[in-house]
Amino acid sequence: MLLVAAGAQAAEAVLLLVATAATIIDAAAGRSAQQSSGVSLIVFEFIVVAGLAWIAVGLARVQAWSRTPAVMAQGFTGIVAIWLLQAQRLDWGLPALLLALAGLAGLLTPASLRALARPAPDAEPAETGDAEPAKTPAGKKPVNRRS
């Protein structure tokens, strides 16, 4: 299921790249409100495409850091999809919503959660300056040697 999430993330990056191409065409044809705003939107879209692709690679490689940005990206995609559906843009809204749902389903399955879980930090004794940590019998409190 983690590969489903990675595939959904990669598909979102590709679809945003298509939208970026449409923005480039509009800016070149002079259909932007201002030329500078069209260029800045294109640069921003390329940055987001690169980020989405980077997250998809992280998911495919089962890297723990990729879980949080992937869930956030799916949530944002879902919000944008609902906004597009309310604007009667079924051609963009429906695929975006389906990808967001598939991505979240892939990320939130128990197997994916286990695969992306970070290992628990080792509980090491605090440094007391001793070469060897103090050992205590079970059930007894350690003795404070600094008093």
TORNU-953351 format. One record per atom (N, C-alpha, C): residue in three letters; x, y, z negated. Coordinates in steps of 0.02 Angstrom, whole numbers, plus 50000, padded with zeros to 5 digits. Layout:
N
AlaXYZ;...
//
This chain:
147
Met500414993950000;Met500005000050000;Met500435006350000;Leu501045005649975;Leu501485011449976;Leu501665013550047;Leu501705008650091;Leu501835010250162;Leu501225013750193;Val500625012250169;Val500025015750193;Val500075023050173;Ala500285024350111;Ala500365031250087;Ala500905034850127;Ala501455031350140;Ala501995034450180;Ala501755035750251;Gly501375031150279;Gly501105032150347;Gly500615038050350;Ala500195038650299;Ala499725044250297;Ala500105050850291;Gln500625050850249;Gln501025056950241;Gln501375058750307;Ala501645053750341;Ala501975055050405;Ala501475057350458;Ala500875054450458;Ala500365056550506;Ala500145063750493;Glu500115065750429;Glu499955072750413;Glu500495077350440;Ala501125075250434;Ala501675079350460;Ala501615080050536;Val501445074650570;Val501375074850643;Val500785079350663;Leu500225078750627;Leu499645082950644;Leu499795090350631;Leu500165091750578;Leu500355098750566;Leu500835101150620;Leu501255096750645;Leu501695098650700;Leu501295100350763;Val500755096550775;Val500305098050831;Val499975104950820;Ala499755106250759;Ala499455112750744;Ala499965118350752;Thr500585116950735;Thr501115121850745;Thr501225123350819;Ala501185118150860;Ala501255119150932;Ala500685123650958;Ala500085122550931;Ala499515126750951;Ala499635133950928;Thr499925134850870;Thr500085141650846;Thr500605144950890;Ile501105141050912;Ile501615143750957;Ile501305146051023;Ile500845141951049;Ile500505143751112;Ile500095150151103;Asp499735150551047;Asp499335156551034;Asp499775162751026;Ala500335162050992;Ala500785167750982;Ala501095169951048;Ala501275165051090;Ala501575166751155;Ala501065170051201;Ala500435168251193;Ala499915171051236;Ala499655177751209;Gly499925179951151;Gly499725186351123;Gly499075185951085;Arg498865180051063;Arg498245179351026;Arg498325179750951;Ser498915181650927;Ser499025182750856;Ser498805189850839;Ala498595190850777;Ala498405197550756;Ala498995202250763;Gln499585199950743;Gln500205203550752;Gln500735198450771;Gln501205200450813;Gln501725195850834;Gln502135193250775;Ser502285197650728;Ser502695195650671;Ser502325190650627;Ser501675191450619;Ser501295186650577;Ser501265179850611;Gly501215179750677;Gly501215173350713;Gly501875169750706;Val502425173450709;Val503095170450703;Val503205167950631;Ser502995171850583;Ser503095169750513;Ser502665163550497;Leu502075163150525;Leu501655157150515;Leu501985151050546;Ile502285151850604;Ile502625146350637;Ile503215143950595;Val503605148450569;Val504185146650527;Val503935142950465;Phe503415145550433;Phe503135142350374;Phe502885135350390;Glu502545134550446;Glu502295127950465;Glu502855122950476;Phe503405125150507;Phe503975120650517;Phe504275118550450;Ile504305123050402;Ile504555121350335;Ile504115116150302;Val503455117050307;Val502985112250277;Val503025105550313;Val503085105550379;Val503165099250416;Val503785095450392;Ala504335099050384;Ala504955095950359;Ala504855093150289;Gly504515096750247;Gly504375094350179;Gly503945088150178;Leu503415088150218;Leu502985082250222;Leu503355076150248;Ala503775077250298;Ala504175071650325;Ala504665069050273;Trp504965073550236;Trp505445071650183;Trp505095067450130;Ile504485069450111;Ile504105065650061;Ile503925058750089;Ala503735058450152;Ala503565051950183;Ala504165047250183;Val504755049950198;Val505365045850195;Val505485043450124;Gly505395047750076;Gly505485045950005;Gly505005040349985;Leu504385040750007;Leu503905035449992;Leu504105028850025;Ala504315029250087;Ala504505023150123;Ala505115019850091;Arg505545023950061;Arg506145021250027;Arg506015019649954;Val505395020349931;Val505185018949863;Val505605022949813;Gln505635029349823;Gln505995033749778;Gln505505037149731;Ala505645036649667;Ala505165038949616;Ala505005046349621;Trp505475050549643;Trp505355057649647;Trp504785059349695;Ser504635054949743;Ser504165056549796;Ser503435056049774;Arg503295052949717;Arg502595051849698;Arg502225058349685;Thr502495062749643;Thr502145068849625;Thr502035073449685;Pro502545074949726;Pro502405079249783;Pro501925075949833;Ala501935069249838;Ala501475065849884;Ala500755066549859;Val500645065649795;Val499965066449768;Val499725073649777;Met500175078449764;Met499985085449773;Met499835086949846;Ala500225084249891;Ala500105085349963;Ala499435082349984;Gln499275076449958;Gln498635073349975;Gln498045077449948;Gly498135079949887;Gly497605084249859;Gly497505090549900;Phe498055093749919;Phe498005099749960;Phe497695098150028;Thr497895092550058;Thr497605090550123;Thr496855089450116;Gly496655086350061;Gly495935085250049;Gly495555091850043;Ile495845096650008;Ile495525103250001;Ile495455106650069;Val495995106550108;Val495975109550174;Val495475105850219;Ala495445099250212;Ala494965095350252;Ala494245097250236;Ile494095098050172;Ile493415100150153;Ile493265107150180;Trp493745111550176;Trp493665118350203;Trp493525117950278;Leu493905113750314;Leu493795113050386;Leu493105110050402;Leu492895105250362;Leu492235102250373;Leu491675107450361;Gln491765111550310;Gln491265116850297;Gln491255121950353;Ala491805122850387;Ala491845127450443;Ala491635124150509;Gln491345118250505;Gln491105114450563;Gln491675112550610;Arg492275111450584;Arg492855109250623;Arg492965101750610;Leu492485097750633;Leu492525090450623;Leu493135087350657;Asp493355090450712;Asp493925087650749;Asp494575087750709;Trp494655092550664;Trp495245092850621;Trp495085090550549;Gly494495092150525;Gly494315090750456;Gly494235083450440;Leu493905079750484;Leu493785072650471;Leu494435068550469;Pro494875069250519;Pro495515065550514;Pro495925067650452;Ala495925074050436;Ala496295076250378;Ala496015073150314;Leu495355072850308;Leu495045069950249;Leu495195062450244;Leu495155058950300;Leu495295051750300;Leu496035050450283;Leu496485054550309;Leu497195053650291;Leu497325055050218;Ala497005060250191;Ala497085061850120;Ala496835056150076;Leu496255053350093;Leu495975047850054;Leu496415041550060;Ala496655040050120;Ala497095034250129;Ala497745035250091;Gly498015041250094;Gly498635042650058;Gly498555041949983;Leu498015044649956;Leu497885044049884;Leu497765036849864;Ala497385033149905;Ala497265026149890;Ala497915022249890;Gly498355023649938;Gly498995020249939;Gly499445022049881;Leu499405028149858;Leu499835030349802;Leu499585028049734;Leu498935027249727;Leu498645025949661;Leu498485018649648;Thr498675014149692;Thr498585007049677;Thr499085005049623;Pro498915000049582;Pro499374998049529;Pro500064996049555;Ala500094992649612;Ala500744990549638;Ala501174996649657;Ser500865001749686;Ser501235007749704;Ser501455011549642;Leu501015011849593;Leu501195015349530;Leu501785011849497;Arg501795005249496;Arg502355001549468;Arg502995002749508;Ala502935002549574;Ala503525003349617;Ala503835010249609;Leu503425015349599;Leu503685022249594;Leu503795024549522;Ala503685020049474;Ala503775022049404;Ala504515023149389;Arg504645028249351;Arg505335029549330;Arg505485025049271;Pro506095022549267;Pro506265018349209;Pro506255022449145;Ala506055019149091;Ala506035022549026;Ala506745024149004;Pro506835029948975;Pro507515031648952;Pro507715026948895;Asp508355024948895;Asp508605020548842;Asp508625024448777;Ala508395021148725;Ala508415024248660;Ala509095022948629;Glu509535027748634;Glu510205027048606;Glu510235030748540;Pro510615028248493;Pro510655031648428;Pro511005038348436;Ala510815043048395;Ala511125049648397;Ala511855049048375;Glu512275053048405;Glu512985052748388;Glu513095055548318;Thr513415051548276;Thr513565053748208;Thr514295055048198;Gly514685053948249;Gly515405054748242;Gly515745048248225;Asp515345043248206;Asp515625036648190;Asp515765032848254;Ala516235028448252;Ala516395024348310;Ala515845019348324;Glu515495017348271;Glu514975012248277;Glu514345014648242;Pro513755014048273;Pro513155016348239;Pro513005012248177;Ala512695015448129;Ala512525011948067;Ala511985006748080;Lys512075000848051;Lys511584995448060;Lys511184994947996;Thr510524994348004;Thr510094993747945;Thr509694987347950;Pro509544984447894;Pro509104978547895;Pro508404980547919;Ala508044975847946;Ala507374977147971;Ala506934979847916;Gly506564985147931;Gly506094987947884;Gly506384993047837;Lys507044994247837;Lys507354999147792;Lys507555005347831;Lys507535010947798;Lys507735017247829;Lys508495017647832;Pro508775020647885;Pro509505021347887;Pro509735026447834;Val510335025347811;Val510625029747760;Val510955035647795;Asn510825041647771;Asn511125047547799;Asn511825048247770;Arg512335047447811;Arg513025047447787;Arg513305054447782;Arg512945059447802;Arg513215066347802;Arg513055069947736;Ser512705067047691;Ser512515070647631;Ser513035070547578;
//
